[in-house]
């Protein structure tokens, strides 16, 4: 996943993202390292936060742009 790169590129700490997701820092670290599966709700929140798609976070596409939102 691209979570670590996006976080570091935006100069954000793991603790800040963990607070945003309402989880502990070590839990978020496990999401980044792939030791723990990230819940779908958290994945969606991160895609919105980074203004990208879930597919981009999961490395299913190299396009950073988010999909158009439903009206």
Buried (B, 14 or more C-beta within 10 A) or exposed (E): BBBEEBBEEEEBEBEBBBEBBEBEBEBBBBBBEEEBEBEEEBBEBBBEBBEBBBBBBBEEBEEEEBEEEEE
